[in-house]
């Protein structure tokens, strides 16, 4: 699968994790509402996952 928004990919969980942005990751995952269909990670906003699916 691929990312739904290459322009915003830097803010996605997979990219934040690869850059070890742990504090930002905590902030964008503290109240999850969506899951990424690629990796299964959960986030607060569709802006932070590659292929969002509502929880």
MIDOSE-1310 file (N, C-alpha, C; in nm, 2 decimals, decimal comma, always signed):
residues 55
xxxx	+0,08/-0,12/+0,00/+0,00/+0,00/+0,00/+0,09/+0,12/+0,00; +0,03/+0,24/-0,03/+0,11/+0,36/-0,04/+0,04/+0,47/+0,05; +0,11/+0,58/+0,06/+0,06/+0,69/+0,14/-0,04/+0,77/+0,06; -0,15/+0,81/+0,13/-0,26/+0,89/+0,07/-0,21/+1,03/+0,04
xxxx	-0,11/+1,08/+0,11/-0,07/+1,22/+0,09/+0,08/+1,23/+0,11; +0,15/+1,22/-0,01/+0,30/+1,23/+0,00/+0,34/+1,37/+0,04; +0,26/+1,47/+0,02/+0,30/+1,61/+0,06/+0,31/+1,62/+0,21; +0,22/+1,55/+0,28/+0,21/+1,56/+0,43/+0,28/+1,44/+0,50
xxxx	+0,35/+1,36/+0,42/+0,41/+1,24/+0,48/+0,50/+1,26/+0,60; +0,57/+1,37/+0,60/+0,66/+1,40/+0,71/+0,59/+1,41/+0,85; +0,46/+1,43/+0,85/+0,39/+1,44/+0,98/+0,32/+1,30/+1,01; +0,34/+1,20/+0,93/+0,28/+1,07/+0,96/+0,36/+0,99/+1,06
xxxx	+0,30/+0,91/+1,13/+0,36/+0,83/+1,24/+0,48/+0,76/+1,20; +0,48/+0,69/+1,08/+0,60/+0,61/+1,04/+0,72/+0,70/+1,02; +0,70/+0,82/+0,96/+0,81/+0,91/+0,94/+0,86/+0,97/+1,07; +0,76/+1,01/+1,16/+0,80/+1,06/+1,29/+0,88/+0,96/+1,37
xxxx	+0,84/+0,83/+1,36/+0,91/+0,73/+1,43/+1,05/+0,71/+1,38; +1,07/+0,71/+1,24/+1,20/+0,69/+1,18/+1,29/+0,81/+1,22; +1,24/+0,92/+1,25/+1,32/+1,04/+1,29/+1,33/+1,05/+1,44; +1,28/+0,95/+1,51/+1,28/+0,95/+1,66/+1,22/+1,07/+1,72
xxxx	+1,11/+1,12/+1,67/+1,04/+1,24/+1,72/+0,95/+1,19/+1,83; +1,00/+1,14/+1,95/+0,92/+1,07/+2,05/+0,82/+1,17/+2,11; +0,85/+1,29/+2,14/+0,76/+1,38/+2,21/+0,64/+1,41/+2,11; +0,67/+1,44/+1,98/+0,56/+1,46/+1,89/+0,48/+1,34/+1,88
xxxx	+0,53/+1,22/+1,87/+0,46/+1,10/+1,86/+0,36/+1,09/+1,98; +0,41/+1,12/+2,10/+0,32/+1,12/+2,22/+0,20/+1,21/+2,20; +0,23/+1,33/+2,15/+0,12/+1,43/+2,14/+0,02/+1,39/+2,03; +0,06/+1,32/+1,93/-0,04/+1,29/+1,82/-0,10/+1,16/+1,83
xxxx	-0,07/+1,09/+1,94/-0,13/+0,96/+1,97/-0,20/+0,94/+2,10; -0,22/+1,05/+2,17/-0,27/+1,05/+2,31/-0,43/+1,03/+2,31; -0,50/+1,06/+2,21/-0,64/+1,04/+2,20/-0,68/+0,99/+2,06; -0,64/+0,87/+2,03/-0,66/+0,81/+1,89/-0,80/+0,81/+1,84
xxxx	-0,82/+0,84/+1,72/-0,95/+0,83/+1,65/-0,94/+0,76/+1,52; -0,81/+0,74/+1,47/-0,79/+0,67/+1,34/-0,68/+0,57/+1,35; -0,68/+0,47/+1,26/-0,58/+0,37/+1,25/-0,53/+0,37/+1,11; -0,40/+0,34/+1,09/-0,34/+0,34/+0,96/-0,36/+0,20/+0,90
xxxx	-0,41/+0,19/+0,78/-0,43/+0,06/+0,72/-0,30/+0,00/+0,68; -0,19/+0,08/+0,66/-0,06/+0,02/+0,63/+0,00/-0,05/+0,75; +0,01/+0,02/+0,86/+0,09/-0,04/+0,97/+0,01/-0,07/+1,09; -0,11/-0,03/+1,10/-0,20/-0,05/+1,22/-0,18/+0,04/+1,34
xxxx	-0,09/+0,14/+1,32/-0,07/+0,24/+1,43/-0,19/+0,33/+1,44; -0,22/+0,38/+1,56/-0,33/+0,47/+1,58/-0,28/+0,61/+1,61; -0,37/+0,71/+1,57/-0,33/+0,85/+1,59/-0,46/+0,93/+1,62; -0,44/+1,05/+1,66/-0,55/+1,14/+1,69/-0,62/+1,19/+1,56
xxxx	-0,54/+1,20/+1,45/-0,59/+1,27/+1,33/-0,55/+1,20/+1,21; -0,64/+1,21/+1,10/-0,61/+1,15/+0,97/-0,48/+1,21/+0,92; -0,44/+1,33/+0,96/-0,32/+1,39/+0,92/-0,19/+1,32/+0,96; -0,20/+1,23/+1,05/-0,08/+1,16/+1,10/-0,07/+1,01/+1,06
xxxx	-0,15/+0,97/+0,96/-0,13/+0,83/+0,91/-0,14/+0,83/+0,76; -0,08/+0,72/+0,70/-0,07/+0,71/+0,56/-0,21/+0,68/+0,50; -0,27/+0,58/+0,55/-0,40/+0,53/+0,50/-0,50/+0,53/+0,61; -0,57/+0,64/+0,64/-0,66/+0,64/+0,76/-0,78/+0,56/+0,75
xxx	-0,82/+0,50/+0,87/-0,94/+0,42/+0,88/-1,00/+0,46/+1,02; -1,12/+0,49/+1,03/-1,18/+0,53/+1,16/-1,18/+0,41/+1,26; -1,15/+0,44/+1,38/-1,16/+0,34/+1,49/-1,30/+0,30/+1,52
